[in-house]
């Protein structure tokens, strides 16, 4: 490695060490302070505003002394409901900020009681009080509202009991989130958790079956895996009980989804799919969905290349909260308090310590906007999280992850399991629909890396023989792979398996769609250099690159592919193969499945949520290995999977030889995507979670 590159990596590592050391020092200081303070939140007497400013000590949750515990992230789980009731547990952060005289959301705990600071002004306006109302007045209003709500709840329970066990009334006091997570998982969730993790292959050791198998059993957090959302609200219908409502019920608190919408990244596509599925399916009113760019660079070329209807709808949602493209209509006077979703890597989240990039903070600065609940949406690809991620996850009220495997990894890393909720990533099955596309005429636009150029196509047959000559079996069998060029994607495993299993005598081709992760994009040279280093180990002759008739054809496609053309590449292929070392979810995997291709992929990490032998071919894992990739600091010291080259070879040969079986699994894969991950299904599940959260948060007390 060059000295300059090593210096850059050392500097990056020093940055994260500095961050971790700062967090540790704050932890120790806060813990010492908390140990000397009485627990003012126990008992039946409603606490004062000063008491609410103190951190609440609870099991395995928000860090003592962190911003989340004092001002910005009121917890709605566990003991706080038992101690102080729902209203106070939700609004305690606002009152604490008003009492302290500090800007809401930045954790200061100074003196002062007047509401003459931005946070207190927001609280006062939200409650319909004069902006100069003092903290005691604010507290009295909310305490009165809390007592009234609790009395209404008690009255409702008394009526229910007197009715002799009639239909349960809607509870006015929301159930604690921890209790909600103890509900039984849905039938779909149960099917996912029960999927076989490993399919042993004769002659191979049984694969490592995800992190659960590595530790034995399904893990201690299985009961928290897929939170069962409440049933969607039922609306009256005039004469048709099955008719959908014309207007969804409003949310008390809108969702403010902050993600790298304009970056073109994987997080960007996932977030766009979430919010557009939500609004287009009519599950939530558009005015209750705001978006904001956060977590990555906004790229004008990405915005310009979007489908016009997607771009205009996203910009309209962004305008509701302010953003890059238009001023916010909500300022002034005061925005609605919102449920904020921070959808990015946790390194971009502002809690418990702020990061750089004040223009796209998540959660947003509370002196500009109010929020009542924080959700983190993220994922990772190794057996544990970096230490710097854990505190930020625990600063959220909830963390949404895409799979049961992710729940185990996050919990084992120190994230409070009560905060973890499984929300799968969706796929636009109406866009990735094989019936809508003609196949891309390959190898057009591809660069030949290995093998000899194909012979010229035969002349067009006469009309009488056209049907027979045009059979698909006349062309080579095509394997497709798509990934960023990085060690995690297992491109070396793919090359070794393909180049050692097949020769030029096999009527097969492999197409790799890729782009650089770091460095330059001369992928043909990268692969030639790799083969020169590996040829002796693989038992290939020294002149293998020039030897005629030895290597099978392999093409690389590295130019930009438009959204409209990408499905055509899937349509032109017969199977999709990617022996990666770890995936948070696997976007190209589900795109290929939605296009009806059988999937050959590593049987580990997020992929296990949707891949099993009924819809594809799970590749066995030999073992977990320590990450050797030094290009990104957060992977250091963690482990990911080493896919079996032998099993990858066997499966590629199997689909090549058993094409009808492979096609049948591809059709089953398409059905799974439509039934479980299509926009309407995803929108219903997402909306149920948002309404569950909405039910946990008491409405604002009425103006006085």
ZAMARGU-4260 file (C-alpha; in steps of 0.2 Angstrom, whole numbers, plus 5000, padded with zeros to 4 digits):
<rodrens>
0) 5000/5000/5000 | 5006/5017/4996 | 5012/5028/5010 | 4999/5042/5006 | 4985/5030/5006
5) 4990/5022/5022 | 4991/5040/5030 | 4973/5044/5024 | 4967/5028/5032 | 4976/5031/5048
10) 4969/5048/5049 | 4951/5041/5046 | 4954/5029/5060 | 4960/5042/5072 | 4944/5052/5069
15) 4933/5038/5074 | 4944/5034/5089 | 4943/5052/5094 | 4924/5051/5093 | 4923/5035/5103
20) 4935/5042/5117 | 4924/5058/5118 | 4908/5047/5120 | 4916/5036/5133 | 4922/5052/5143
25) 4904/5059/5143 | 4897/5042/5148 | 4908/5041/5163 | 4905/5059/5168 | 4886/5057/5166
30) 4886/5040/5176 | 4895/5048/5190 | 4883/5062/5191 | 4868/5050/5189 | 4874/5040/5204
35) 4873/5055/5216 | 4856/5060/5211 | 4839/5054/5218 | 4827/5045/5206 | 4814/5059/5206
40) 4802/5050/5194 | 4796/5036/5206 | 4780/5037/5215 | 4762/5043/5211 | 4765/5062/5212
45) 4768/5069/5194 | 4786/5076/5193 | 4790/5094/5191 | 4798/5101/5176 | 4815/5101/5185
50) 4813/5082/5189 | 4809/5079/5170 | 4825/5086/5165 | 4835/5072/5174 | 4840/5057/5165
55) 4829/5041/5168 | 4839/5026/5172 | 4832/5011/5163 | 4838/4994/5158 | 4848/4992/5143
60) 4842/5008/5134 | 4847/5026/5131 | 4864/5030/5138 | 4863/5039/5155 | 4867/5058/5152
65) 4865/5057/5133 | 4855/5070/5124 | 4842/5057/5121 | 4839/5054/5139 | 4837/5072/5144
70) 4830/5082/5130 | 4828/5076/5113 | 4822/5058/5113 | 4809/5055/5126 | 4807/5036/5129
75) 4790/5028/5127 | 4795/5011/5132 | 4796/5001/5149 | 4796/5010/5166 | 4792/5027/5161
80) 4774/5023/5156 | 4772/5015/5173 | 4779/5030/5183 | 4773/5045/5175 | 4760/5041/5162
85) 4759/5043/5143 | 4758/5062/5141 | 4772/5067/5152 | 4784/5053/5145 | 4781/5060/5128
90) 4782/5079/5132 | 4796/5078/5145 | 4809/5083/5133 | 4800/5099/5128 | 4797/5104/5146
95) 4814/5100/5152 | 4821/5111/5138 | 4809/5125/5143 | 4814/5123/5161 | 4832/5123/5158
100) 4832/5138/5146 | 4842/5129/5134 | 4840/5127/5115 | 4829/5111/5114 | 4838/5097/5107
105) 4856/5101/5112 | 4856/5094/5130 | 4861/5109/5140 | 4854/5109/5158 | 4856/5127/5164
110) 4845/5137/5175 | 4831/5149/5170 | 4812/5146/5170 | 4805/5158/5158 | 4799/5152/5141
115) 4809/5165/5132 | 4820/5153/5122 | 4817/5145/5106 | 4812/5128/5113 | 4800/5135/5126
120) 4792/5146/5113 | 4789/5131/5102 | 4781/5122/5117 | 4770/5137/5121 | 4764/5139/5103
125) 4761/5120/5102 | 4750/5121/5118 | 4741/5137/5112 | 4749/5148/5126 | 4757/5165/5124
130) 4775/5163/5119 | 4781/5171/5135 | 4773/5158/5146 | 4784/5152/5160 | 4789/5134/5162
135) 4778/5131/5177 | 4763/5136/5167 | 4768/5124/5153 | 4770/5110/5165 | 4753/5113/5173
140) 4744/5113/5157 | 4752/5096/5152 | 4750/5088/5169 | 4731/5093/5169 | 4730/5085/5151
145) 4739/5069/5157 | 4727/5067/5172 | 4712/5070/5162 | 4718/5057/5149 | 4721/5044/5163
150) 4704/5047/5170 | 4696/5045/5153 | 4706/5028/5152 | 4700/5023/5169 | 4682/5027/5165
155) 4683/5017/5149 | 4690/5002/5158 | 4676/5003/5171 | 4663/5004/5158 | 4671/4989/5149
160) 4671/4979/5165 | 4653/4983/5169 | 4648/4977/5151 | 4653/4960/5156 | 4667/4957/5144
165) 4660/4965/5129 | 4671/4971/5114 | 4687/4979/5120 | 4686/4998/5118 | 4701/5008/5111
170) 4713/5011/5125 | 4716/5030/5128 | 4732/5026/5136 | 4744/5018/5124 | 4752/5002/5128
175) 4771/5003/5131 | 4781/4999/5116 | 4790/4985/5125 | 4774/4976/5128 | 4768/4979/5110
180) 4784/4970/5104 | 4780/4955/5114 | 4765/4951/5103 | 4766/4936/5092 | 4774/4939/5075
185) 4763/4938/5059 | 4761/4923/5049 | 4773/4930/5036 | 4786/4934/5049 | 4784/4916/5056
190) 4787/4909/5039 | 4803/4920/5037 | 4810/4915/5054 | 4807/4897/5051 | 4816/4897/5034
195) 4830/4884/5032 | 4846/4893/5034 | 4858/4880/5027 | 4857/4867/5013 | 4872/4856/5015
200) 4880/4850/5000 | 4887/4832/4998 | 4906/4833/5001 | 4905/4850/5009 | 4905/4855/5028
205) 4888/4862/5034 | 4888/4880/5031 | 4887/4893/5044 | 4869/4898/5045 | 4869/4916/5050
210) 4873/4923/5066 | 4860/4913/5075 | 4867/4896/5070 | 4885/4902/5075 | 4879/4905/5093
215) 4867/4890/5093 | 4848/4891/5091 | 4838/4906/5085 | 4845/4918/5097 | 4838/4927/5112
220) 4829/4940/5104 | 4818/4930/5092 | 4802/4937/5102 | 4807/4955/5097 | 4810/4951/5079
225) 4795/4957/5069 | 4784/4968/5078 | 4766/4964/5074 | 4758/4981/5069 | 4740/4984/5074
230) 4726/4981/5062 | 4723/4995/5050 | 4709/5006/5055 | 4692/5001/5049 | 4681/5014/5040
235) 4662/5014/5038 | 4657/5010/5020 | 4640/5014/5012 | 4634/4998/5006 | 4650/4989/5002
240) 4660/4982/5017 | 4675/4979/5007 | 4677/4996/4999 | 4693/5005/5003 | 4691/5022/5011
245) 4692/5037/4999 | 4703/5047/5012 | 4715/5038/5025 | 4713/5044/5043 | 4725/5058/5047
250) 4740/5056/5058 | 4741/5066/5074 | 4759/5068/5070 | 4766/5068/5052 | 4781/5057/5048
255) 4796/5067/5043 | 4807/5055/5033 | 4825/5061/5031 | 4836/5051/5019 | 4848/5054/5005
260) 4834/5056/4993 | 4844/5065/4980 | 4860/5055/4980 | 4857/5040/4970 | 4863/5028/4983
265) 4855/5012/4990 | 4848/5021/5005 | 4841/5034/4992 | 4831/5021/4982 | 4825/5012/4998
270) 4818/5028/5005 | 4810/5033/4989 | 4802/5017/4988 | 4795/5018/5005 | 4788/5036/5004
275) 4780/5034/4987 | 4773/5017/4991 | 4765/5025/5006 | 4757/5039/4997 | 4752/5031/4981
280) 4744/5016/4990 | 4733/5029/4999 | 4738/5022/5016 | 4743/5040/5023 | 4738/5057/5017
285) 4751/5066/5007 | 4751/5081/5019 | 4756/5069/5033 | 4772/5064/5024 | 4787/5076/5024
290) 4804/5072/5017 | 4821/5080/5019 | 4838/5076/5011 | 4850/5070/5023 | 4866/5058/5025
295) 4874/5060/5008 | 4878/5073/4994 | 4864/5079/4984 | 4868/5076/4965 | 4859/5086/4952
300) 4862/5073/4939 | 4852/5060/4949 | 4838/5072/4952 | 4838/5076/4933 | 4838/5058/4928
305) 4823/5053/4939 | 4806/5049/4932 | 4797/5066/4931 | 4782/5060/4941 | 4793/5053/4955
310) 4804/5069/4955 | 4789/5081/4956 | 4780/5071/4970 | 4796/5070/4980 | 4799/5088/4978
315) 4781/5092/4984 | 4783/5081/4999 | 4800/5090/5003 | 4792/5107/5001 | 4780/5103/5016
320) 4795/5103/5028 | 4807/5114/5018 | 4823/5108/5009 | 4835/5110/4995 | 4822/5114/4981
325) 4809/5126/4989 | 4806/5136/5005 | 4795/5128/5018 | 4777/5134/5019 | 4777/5129/5037
330) 4789/5143/5043 | 4782/5154/5050 | 4772/5152/5061 | 4776/5135/5069 | 4778/5117/5061
335) 4768/5102/5067 | 4778/5092/5079 | 4783/5076/5069 | 4789/5058/5070 | 4806/5059/5062
340) 4814/5045/5053 | 4833/5046/5051 | 4836/5034/5036 | 4855/5032/5034 | 4871/5026/5042
345) 4871/5030/5061 | 4887/5040/5058 | 4876/5053/5051 | 4864/5054/5066 | 4865/5069/5077
350) 4863/5060/5094 | 4870/5057/5106 | 4884/5069/5099 | 4881/5080/5084 | 4891/5077/5068
355) 4896/5089/5054 | 4884/5094/5041 | 4872/5106/5050 | 4862/5108/5034 | 4855/5091/5034
360) 4854/5086/5052 | 4844/5071/5058 | 4836/5074/5069 | 4834/5092/5064 | 4839/5106/5076
365) 4824/5107/5088 | 4826/5126/5088 | 4819/5125/5070 | 4807/5111/5071 | 4799/5100/5084
370) 4798/5081/5085 | 4790/5069/5097 | 4797/5052/5092 | 4813/5047/5083 | 4815/5032/5072
375) 4832/5026/5065 | 4832/5016/5049 | 4848/5007/5045 | 4857/4991/5041 | 4874/4983/5041
380) 4884/4968/5033 | 4895/4961/5047 | 4893/4950/5062 | 4893/4965/5074 | 4891/4984/5073
385) 4905/4996/5075 | 4905/5003/5093 | 4902/5021/5086 | 4885/5015/5079 | 4878/5007/5095
390) 4876/5023/5105 | 4868/5032/5091 | 4855/5018/5088 | 4851/5018/5107 | 4848/5037/5106
395) 4833/5033/5095 | 4815/5028/5101 | 4815/5014/5088 | 4827/5007/5075 | 4820/4999/5060
400) 4831/4985/5052 | 4827/4975/5037 | 4828/4957/5044 | 4828/4945/5058 | 4846/4942/5056
405) 4849/4961/5058 | 4840/4961/5074 | 4852/4948/5081 | 4867/4957/5075 | 4861/4974/5082
410) 4856/4966/5099 | 4872/4956/5101 | 4882/4972/5098 | 4873/4982/5112 | 4858/4990/5104
415) 4843/4989/5116 | 4833/4974/5109 | 4816/4983/5114 | 4820/4996/5101 | 4822/4985/5086
420) 4808/4982/5074 | 4809/4972/5057 | 4803/4982/5042 | 4809/4973/5026 | 4815/4983/5011
425) 4803/4983/4997 | 4804/4981/4978 | 4794/4990/4965 | 4787/4974/4957 | 4777/4984/4944
430) 4793/4992/4937 | 4803/4976/4939 | 4790/4965/4929 | 4797/4953/4916 | 4781/4955/4906
435) 4785/4973/4902 | 4802/4972/4894 | 4811/4965/4879 | 4829/4958/4883 | 4844/4968/4881
440) 4853/4962/4865 | 4869/4956/4873 | 4884/4957/4871 | 4880/4974/4865 | 4888/4987/4876
445) 4899/4974/4885 | 4918/4973/4886 | 4925/4955/4884 | 4936/4951/4898 | 4940/4932/4896
450) 4937/4920/4882 | 4935/4922/4864 | 4923/4933/4854 | 4907/4923/4849 | 4906/4918/4831
455) 4895/4930/4820 | 4876/4926/4821 | 4870/4914/4808 | 4860/4922/4793 | 4841/4924/4796
460) 4832/4908/4793 | 4819/4907/4780 | 4801/4909/4786 | 4797/4891/4786 | 4811/4887/4797
465) 4810/4902/4808 | 4801/4895/4823 | 4814/4881/4825 | 4829/4892/4822 | 4823/4905/4834
470) 4823/4894/4849 | 4831/4901/4865 | 4842/4886/4867 | 4853/4892/4852 | 4860/4906/4862
475) 4873/4904/4877 | 4866/4902/4894 | 4868/4918/4903 | 4873/4921/4921 | 4871/4939/4927
480) 4879/4948/4942 | 4878/4966/4948 | 4888/4974/4962 | 4900/4988/4967 | 4918/4983/4965
485) 4923/4980/4983 | 4929/4965/4993 | 4912/4963/5002 | 4904/4958/4986 | 4914/4942/4984
490) 4919/4946/4966 | 4935/4935/4968 | 4924/4920/4974 | 4913/4923/4958 | 4928/4923/4946
495) 4936/4908/4954 | 4920/4898/4953 | 4916/4902/4936 | 4933/4901/4928 | 4937/4884/4936
500) 4920/4876/4933 | 4918/4881/4915 | 4928/4881/4899 | 4926/4888/4882 | 4918/4872/4877
505) 4903/4876/4888 | 4890/4887/4879 | 4889/4899/4894 | 4892/4917/4897 | 4894/4928/4913
510) 4890/4946/4913 | 4896/4957/4927 | 4888/4975/4929 | 4899/4985/4941 | 4905/5002/4946
515) 4920/5007/4956 | 4918/5008/4975 | 4935/5017/4977 | 4949/5019/4964 | 4948/5018/4945
520) 4936/5008/4935 | 4948/4998/4923 | 4939/4981/4928 | 4946/4971/4914 | 4964/4975/4920
525) 4958/4972/4938 | 4952/4954/4933 | 4967/4950/4922 | 4979/4955/4937 | 4969/4944/4949
530) 4970/4929/4937 | 4989/4931/4935 | 4991/4931/4954 | 4979/4916/4956 | 4983/4905/4941
535) 4995/4894/4950 | 4984/4891/4965 | 4970/4887/4953 | 4980/4875/4943 | 4979/4885/4927
540) 4993/4886/4914 | 5004/4901/4914 | 4998/4906/4897 | 4980/4904/4902 | 4975/4922/4896
545) 4982/4918/4878 | 4977/4900/4877 | 4964/4897/4864 | 4949/4887/4870 | 4952/4887/4888
550) 4942/4901/4897 | 4923/4904/4896 | 4917/4920/4890 | 4915/4934/4903 | 4909/4951/4900
555) 4910/4967/4910 | 4897/4982/4909 | 4903/4997/4918 | 4894/5011/4909 | 4879/5020/4916
560) 4863/5011/4914 | 4847/5020/4915 | 4832/5015/4926 | 4823/5011/4910 | 4836/4999/4904
565) 4841/4990/4919 | 4827/4978/4919 | 4831/4973/4901 | 4848/4966/4907 | 4839/4955/4920
570) 4827/4950/4906 | 4842/4944/4895 | 4849/4933/4908 | 4844/4915/4914 | 4850/4916/4932
575) 4858/4929/4944 | 4873/4924/4955 | 4882/4934/4968 | 4892/4926/4982 | 4894/4941/4992
580) 4902/4941/5010 | 4888/4951/5018 | 4872/4961/5013 | 4861/4972/5023 | 4847/4967/5012
585) 4853/4965/4994 | 4844/4976/4981 | 4850/4968/4965 | 4845/4951/4973 | 4827/4956/4975
590) 4827/4965/4958 | 4832/4949/4949 | 4819/4939/4959 | 4806/4951/4954 | 4811/4949/4936
595) 4809/4930/4938 | 4827/4925/4939 | 4833/4911/4950 | 4845/4918/4963 | 4862/4910/4968
600) 4867/4920/4983 | 4876/4918/5000 | 4866/4910/5014 | 4870/4923/5027 | 4866/4940/5032
605) 4851/4950/5026 | 4848/4938/5011 | 4841/4925/5022 | 4825/4935/5024 | 4819/4931/5007
610) 4830/4917/5000 | 4827/4899/5003 | 4828/4883/4992 | 4810/4885/4986 | 4814/4901/4976
615) 4833/4900/4973 | 4850/4892/4977 | 4858/4897/4994 | 4877/4896/4993 | 4885/4888/5008
620) 4896/4897/5020 | 4913/4889/5025 | 4916/4900/5040 | 4916/4918/5046 | 4932/4928/5043
625) 4939/4944/5049 | 4937/4958/5037 | 4953/4962/5028 | 4946/4977/5018 | 4954/4993/5025
630) 4945/5005/5013 | 4931/5009/5026 | 4936/5011/5044 | 4919/5004/5051 | 4923/4986/5045
635) 4939/4985/5055 | 4940/4970/5067 | 4923/4963/5062 | 4918/4947/5053 | 4909/4942/5038
640) 4905/4926/5028 | 4917/4917/5017 | 4906/4909/5003 | 4911/4891/4997 | 4919/4892/4980
645) 4915/4873/4978 | 4897/4875/4982 | 4896/4891/4970 | 4903/4880/4956 | 4891/4866/4960
650) 4876/4877/4959 | 4881/4887/4944 | 4884/4870/4935 | 4867/4864/4942 | 4857/4878/4935
655) 4866/4877/4918 | 4861/4858/4917 | 4844/4859/4925 | 4836/4874/4916 | 4818/4870/4919
660) 4820/4868/4937 | 4829/4884/4938 | 4815/4893/4928 | 4802/4886/4940 | 4812/4893/4955
665) 4813/4910/4946 | 4794/4910/4944 | 4792/4906/4962 | 4804/4920/4966 | 4794/4932/4957
670) 4778/4927/4966 | 4787/4929/4983 | 4792/4947/4979 | 4774/4951/4973 | 4766/4943/4989
675) 4778/4950/5002 | 4788/4965/4996 | 4778/4974/4983 | 4773/4992/4985 | 4755/4989/4991
680) 4761/4976/5004 | 4775/4987/5010 | 4764/5002/5011 | 4752/4993/5022 | 4765/4987/5034
685) 4774/5003/5035 | 4757/5013/5038 | 4753/5001/5052 | 4769/5005/5061 | 4767/5023/5059
690) 4749/5022/5066 | 4756/5011/5080 | 4768/5025/5084 | 4754/5038/5082 | 4744/5029/5095
695) 4758/5029/5108 | 4759/5048/5107 | 4745/5057/5116 | 4738/5071/5105 | 4744/5089/5110
700) 4733/5096/5124 | 4720/5108/5118 | 4724/5126/5118 | 4719/5136/5134
</rodrens>
